[in-house]
């Protein structure tokens, strides 16, 4: 069994509040008992019970920050990557703010010791 196919233990903590038509939330992801990712967000939301409708207005202020530091293969266990295999250490710190119609994106994504393989093409 390769490092990428070993089973991993994942834990998460998610806290969210909805007040004054805004959702504020934090989420932490732990892999093998180490905190590898956190997300903090504060976004507006339009919510109606009847008729049911949930939407995010594109002209109101948003804030979302994501930080990840760990093996990318551990993170990719959560998505179906099919015949693709990506290995390496991923470090990200990304912030999105302003509005969805005019977002301000800041941060970095860094992959070290990376390796990509497609099982069909090599």
Secondary structure, 3 states (H helix, E strand, C coil): CCHHHCCCCEEEEEEEEEECCEEEEEEEEEECCEEEEEEEEEEECEEECCCCEEECCCCCEEEEEEEEEEEHHHHHHHCCCCCEEEEEEEEEEEEEEEECCCEEEEEEEEEEEEEEEECCCC
